[in-house]
Amino acid sequence: LEGFLSGSFGAMSGRGALQKVRIRLFGAAARLGEERIWHNSQTTEPGSRRKDGSIVVSFELRGLDEVRRWVLQWEGEAEVLEPRALKDQVKKAGQKIYQRS
């Protein structure tokens, strides 16, 4: 089971090859990102801290669905840096939320 879920961000197993996911965290998300481990592959990139307190965390994941939902829950305190597919998914979800508001 551990091997099956190792490339997953949550309980859902992704498919395909592992891919690097990089997220810049701001505010409360950045403070938590320094203290909490959300995934066993999580790293905080050295030298990524900016004057605004933001940091970059990275993960090696197979699927993007759960990490997309995780980014959206931060309500703008998380910015997808890569992969491009995840960045596009988050943007599309944000536009859909805006249109329905």
Secondary structure, 3 states (H helix, E strand, C coil): CHHHHCCCCCCCCCCCCCEEEEEEECHHHHHHHHHCCCCCCCEECCCCCCCCCCEEEEEEECCCHHHHHHHHHCCCCEEEEECHHHHHHHHHHHHHHHHCC
